[in-house]
Amino acid sequence: MNIAIFGKKYDTAERAIIQRLLDTLVQMGCNMSIELSLYKQLQQDTDLLLPQVAVIDGNEFSADMALSIGGDGTFLHTATCVGDKNIPILGINTGHLGFLADLRATT
């Protein structure tokens, strides 16, 4: 399964959530693509074990599913990037209040 991951700037409290997500996707044998801005943040985080991933730069990508890690703004950004590709989006809310995200992230 090909997973496209979109996210916002994250803090240290969210690092564990992201690491657990990446680890789980690797264990499941998923191929991952990460949006460029999030990928740059993940690369700079020396405490994070980043698996080999493709980088999404723009809207030219394909995936079986998109993950949106953040709040409603991140979900709307993800929806804009996905556009009319007919890719389902799973929102993982790491903010305080989220109306669009499907799941609430916990550490």
C-alpha positions as CSV (number, residue, x, y, z in Angstrom):
1,M,0.0,0.0,0.0
2,N,1.2,3.5,-0.9
3,I,0.7,6.1,1.8
4,A,1.1,9.9,1.3
5,I,1.7,11.7,4.5
6,F,1.0,15.4,5.1
7,G,1.6,17.3,8.3
8,K,2.2,20.6,10.0
9,K,5.1,21.8,12.1
10,Y,5.2,19.5,15.1
11,D,6.6,19.8,18.6
12,T,8.4,17.3,20.8
13,A,5.1,16.0,22.3
14,E,4.0,14.9,18.8
15,R,7.3,13.3,17.9
16,A,6.3,10.0,19.6
17,I,3.0,10.0,17.6
18,I,4.9,10.5,14.4
19,Q,7.5,7.9,15.2
20,R,4.9,5.3,16.2
21,L,3.0,6.0,12.9
22,L,6.2,5.6,10.8
23,D,7.2,2.4,12.6
24,T,3.8,0.9,12.2
25,L,3.7,1.7,8.5
26,V,7.1,0.1,8.0
27,Q,6.0,-3.0,9.9
28,M,3.0,-3.2,7.6
29,G,5.2,-3.0,4.6
30,C,3.8,0.3,3.3
31,N,5.6,2.5,0.9
32,M,5.5,6.1,2.2
33,S,5.7,9.5,0.5
34,I,6.0,12.6,2.7
35,E,5.2,16.1,1.8
36,L,8.5,18.1,1.3
37,S,7.9,20.6,4.2
38,L,7.2,17.8,6.7
39,Y,10.1,15.8,5.3
40,K,12.5,18.6,5.9
41,Q,11.4,18.9,9.6
42,L,11.7,15.1,10.1
43,Q,15.2,15.1,8.6
44,Q,16.3,17.8,11.1
45,D,14.9,15.9,14.0
46,T,17.9,13.8,15.1
47,D,15.9,11.9,17.7
48,L,13.5,10.5,15.0
49,L,14.2,7.3,13.1
50,L,13.1,8.2,9.6
51,P,12.6,5.3,7.2
52,Q,13.4,5.5,3.5
53,V,10.5,7.5,1.9
54,A,9.7,9.3,-1.3
55,V,9.2,13.1,-1.1
56,I,6.1,14.9,-2.4
57,D,6.9,18.2,-3.9
58,G,3.7,19.7,-5.3
59,N,0.6,17.8,-6.3
60,E,2.2,15.3,-8.7
61,F,1.9,12.1,-6.6
62,S,-0.1,8.9,-6.4
63,A,-1.1,7.0,-3.3
64,D,-3.7,4.5,-2.1
65,M,-4.4,6.7,1.0
66,A,-3.4,10.1,2.4
67,L,-2.7,10.7,6.1
68,S,-3.1,14.2,7.4
69,I,-1.3,14.7,10.8
70,G,-2.3,18.0,12.5
71,G,-5.6,19.9,12.8
72,D,-8.3,21.1,10.5
73,G,-6.0,23.4,8.6
74,T,-3.7,20.6,7.8
75,F,-6.6,18.4,6.8
76,L,-7.9,21.1,4.4
77,H,-4.3,21.5,3.0
78,T,-4.1,17.8,2.4
79,A,-7.5,17.8,0.7
80,T,-6.3,20.6,-1.6
81,C,-3.1,18.6,-2.5
82,V,-5.1,15.4,-3.1
83,G,-7.6,17.3,-5.2
84,D,-9.5,15.1,-7.6
85,K,-7.3,12.0,-7.3
86,N,-10.0,10.0,-5.5
87,I,-7.6,9.2,-2.6
88,P,-9.2,8.7,0.8
89,I,-7.8,11.0,3.5
90,L,-7.5,9.9,7.1
91,G,-7.1,12.8,9.5
92,I,-5.1,12.3,12.7
93,N,-5.8,15.2,15.0
94,T,-2.7,16.3,17.0
95,G,-4.3,19.7,17.9
96,H,-6.7,20.7,20.7
97,L,-9.9,20.8,18.7
98,G,-10.6,19.2,15.4
99,F,-13.8,18.8,13.5
100,L,-12.4,17.3,10.3
101,A,-9.9,14.8,11.6
102,D,-11.1,11.2,12.0
103,L,-8.8,10.1,14.8
104,R,-7.4,11.7,18.0
105,A,-3.7,11.0,18.4
106,T,-2.5,9.9,21.8
107,T,1.0,9.4,23.0
